[in-house]
Amino acid sequence: MNVSDEKIFTKSFFLVFGALLFTALVMYALMSTVTEYATSMGSTATVAGLVSGIYIFGGLCSRIYSGNALERIGWKRTAMIFMSIHFLSCLLYFIVNDVTLLLVVRFIHGIGFGASANAIVTIASDVLPKSRFGEAFGYFMLGTTIAVGLGPYLSGILYDSVGSQGCFLAAGIFSALALVFIYFVDVSAHDPGVNRKGEIIEDTSTGIEKVFERGAIPVSLFTALTSLGYVSILSFYRLYAAEVNMSGIFSWFFIIYSIVLVASRPIAGRIQDTHGDMIICVVGIVAQSMGLFLIAFAPSAVTVVVCAVCAALGFGTLNSACTTIVTRNTPENRRSYAVSTFFIFCDATMGFGPALLGSFAVNGYAPIYYIASLITLLALPICVYSLRK
């Protein structure tokens, strides 16, 4: 069989896709409503932002460890351990009765998320066909795309109809399904971290190499800045929508985002393969910056739709394109570290970003989007430097 005819949509593909989809659904479903839940308990916008972002900070902490763990303990074992933590943390939300406890639960939940996501992507990078890796990885990352649109939409409906308990229940179901999917993935023939007897392999990496892959840092840095711009929408859009009396159209933001991203991703992938990485990344950064500026400057139904389209072309496309870049350009034995490096940078900005941006909401939420637009644009020179030939 010609290598170009290798199948993408195999049993292994659907299992890792399902694991990614349901893990991401937990993140996006809760992040979009937890700030509102926190403010309902009397917290300020800054603290509410911290409640949202500390989940990502917990993920950052576990991602720092996960690159090493994936190679020493093994992909499957690492995935099962941290996805179990992710699931059990969902149950803790039901006993939360104040903001302090909510912060603790969010942090623990994030610890489960970070290493789980790393393990899923690392496993996917092995089971996807190598001759069609860019195409296959793009389809795989649609799991996140669907979660970005469906998660906030479902959680908004649940929060408005049955309250926060409904959101927590949905998160628990999603995390349980993710755990089931990853359990059935077979990587026994490829997992480099565990030998046939199940013994832990000694890690020989030293210094910074135990955490980071140096070659992945530049791309990870500019992607992280765009993620901070994106998280301004994810964390505060419901509060901003209520402020400008546009809750109706804003409730469709992530649905529009997902539709555009699903439609544009195959095209973006072909452009990236044919014309290189630069054009995709530059267009994405500029588009997202413009979209964020527009909803702050002139909030309307039209600008919300435009911003959703721009966000899809921005962080939505960049997240997949840049993950492909760092994975494709890294030796196989360092791939888990490259994936970890990429998400550590993105998690750092997404974790601290909501609290930082929330501090600008002194006289309303529009200033958050002006600042997010500027921060996104700062990624442009770093992008050009990182991807220059």
KACORPE-V652564 format. One record per backbone hydrogen bond with DSSP energy under -1.0 kcal/mol. NH is the residue of the N-H (numbers start at 0). CO is the residue of the C=O. If there is no record, write none. Layout:
nh:NH co:CO
nh:NH co:CO
//
This chain:
nh:4 co:1
nh:5 co:2
nh:9 co:7
nh:13 co:9
nh:14 co:10
nh:15 co:11
nh:16 co:12
nh:17 co:13
nh:18 co:14
nh:19 co:15
nh:20 co:16
nh:21 co:17
nh:22 co:18
nh:23 co:19
nh:24 co:20
nh:25 co:21
nh:26 co:22
nh:27 co:23
nh:28 co:24
nh:29 co:25
nh:30 co:26
nh:31 co:27
nh:33 co:29
nh:36 co:32
nh:37 co:33
nh:38 co:34
nh:39 co:35
nh:40 co:37
nh:41 co:38
nh:42 co:37
nh:47 co:43
nh:48 co:44
nh:49 co:45
nh:50 co:46
nh:51 co:47
nh:52 co:48
nh:53 co:49
nh:56 co:52
nh:57 co:53
nh:58 co:54
nh:59 co:55
nh:60 co:56
nh:61 co:57
nh:62 co:58
nh:63 co:59
nh:65 co:61
nh:66 co:62
nh:68 co:64
nh:69 co:65
nh:70 co:66
nh:71 co:67
nh:72 co:68
nh:73 co:68
nh:77 co:73
nh:78 co:74
nh:79 co:75
nh:80 co:76
nh:81 co:77
nh:82 co:78
nh:83 co:79
nh:84 co:80
nh:85 co:81
nh:86 co:82
nh:87 co:83
nh:88 co:84
nh:94 co:91
nh:95 co:92
nh:101 co:97
nh:102 co:98
nh:103 co:99
nh:104 co:100
nh:105 co:101
nh:106 co:102
nh:107 co:103
nh:108 co:104
nh:109 co:105
nh:110 co:106
nh:111 co:107
nh:112 co:108
nh:113 co:109
nh:114 co:110
nh:115 co:111
nh:116 co:112
nh:117 co:113
nh:118 co:114
nh:119 co:115
nh:120 co:116
nh:121 co:117
nh:122 co:118
nh:123 co:119
nh:124 co:120
nh:126 co:122
nh:127 co:123
nh:132 co:129
nh:135 co:131
nh:136 co:132
nh:137 co:133
nh:138 co:134
nh:139 co:135
nh:140 co:136
nh:141 co:138
nh:142 co:139
nh:144 co:140
nh:145 co:141
nh:146 co:142
nh:147 co:143
nh:148 co:144
nh:149 co:145
nh:150 co:146
nh:152 co:148
nh:153 co:149
nh:154 co:150
nh:155 co:151
nh:156 co:152
nh:157 co:153
nh:158 co:154
nh:159 co:155
nh:160 co:156
nh:161 co:157
nh:162 co:157
nh:167 co:163
nh:168 co:164
nh:169 co:165
nh:170 co:166
nh:171 co:167
nh:172 co:168
nh:173 co:169
nh:174 co:170
nh:175 co:171
nh:176 co:172
nh:177 co:173
nh:178 co:174
nh:179 co:175
nh:180 co:176
nh:181 co:177
nh:182 co:178
nh:183 co:179
nh:184 co:181
nh:189 co:186
nh:190 co:186
nh:194 co:198
nh:197 co:194
nh:200 co:71
nh:200 co:192
nh:208 co:205
nh:209 co:206
nh:210 co:207
nh:211 co:207
nh:215 co:212
nh:216 co:213
nh:219 co:215
nh:220 co:216
nh:221 co:217
nh:222 co:218
nh:223 co:219
nh:224 co:220
nh:225 co:221
nh:226 co:222
nh:227 co:223
nh:228 co:224
nh:229 co:225
nh:230 co:226
nh:232 co:229
nh:233 co:229
nh:234 co:230
nh:235 co:231
nh:236 co:232
nh:239 co:235
nh:240 co:236
nh:241 co:237
nh:242 co:238
nh:243 co:239
nh:245 co:240
nh:249 co:245
nh:250 co:246
nh:251 co:248
nh:252 co:249
nh:255 co:251
nh:256 co:252
nh:257 co:253
nh:258 co:254
nh:259 co:255
nh:260 co:256
nh:261 co:257
nh:262 co:258
nh:263 co:259
nh:264 co:260
nh:267 co:263
nh:268 co:264
nh:269 co:265
nh:270 co:266
nh:271 co:267
nh:272 co:268
nh:273 co:269
nh:274 co:270
nh:275 co:271
nh:280 co:276
nh:281 co:277
nh:282 co:278
nh:283 co:279
nh:284 co:280
nh:285 co:281
nh:286 co:282
nh:287 co:283
nh:288 co:284
nh:289 co:285
nh:290 co:286
nh:291 co:287
nh:292 co:288
nh:293 co:289
nh:294 co:290
nh:295 co:291
nh:296 co:292
nh:297 co:293
nh:303 co:299
nh:304 co:300
nh:305 co:301
nh:306 co:302
nh:307 co:303
nh:308 co:304
nh:309 co:305
nh:310 co:306
nh:311 co:307
nh:312 co:308
nh:313 co:309
nh:315 co:310
nh:316 co:311
nh:317 co:313
nh:318 co:314
nh:320 co:316
nh:321 co:317
nh:322 co:318
nh:323 co:319
nh:324 co:320
nh:325 co:321
nh:326 co:322
nh:327 co:323
nh:328 co:324
nh:329 co:326
nh:333 co:330
nh:334 co:331
nh:337 co:333
nh:338 co:334
nh:339 co:335
nh:340 co:336
nh:341 co:337
nh:342 co:338
nh:343 co:339
nh:344 co:340
nh:345 co:341
nh:346 co:342
nh:347 co:343
nh:348 co:344
nh:349 co:345
nh:350 co:346
nh:351 co:347
nh:352 co:348
nh:355 co:351
nh:356 co:352
nh:357 co:353
nh:358 co:354
nh:359 co:356
nh:360 co:357
nh:361 co:359
nh:368 co:365
nh:369 co:365
nh:370 co:366
nh:371 co:367
nh:372 co:368
nh:373 co:369
nh:374 co:370
nh:375 co:371
nh:376 co:372
nh:377 co:373
nh:378 co:375
nh:379 co:376
nh:382 co:378
nh:383 co:379
nh:384 co:380
nh:385 co:381
nh:386 co:382
//
